[in-house]
Amino acid sequence: MAKGFASTTDMAEKKITFSEITKRLRASVVLPMHRFATPLDEFMRLIGQQFVIDQRSERMLKISRDTLPGTPTVIILDGV
């Protein structure tokens, strides 16, 4: 997702992090998939104050508008 907003170089120069972008989007659900710039633990620490962290043992997620969480949630699937 972050790649659509800025390249890694742009993000470093402007000091914009993925967690800041996520907060600005006001997403209901965030699914981290690639951790090139920010380790997962650091990402969870940075974003955990505004998002619920839901770590799951499953590798798949089935979600619909009816099952969206009521509060902004980061869902971390097994293997991430």
Helices and strands as residue ranges (DSSP letters): G 2-4, H 8-14, H 18-25, E 29-30, H 40-47, E 52-55, G 65-67, E 73-76
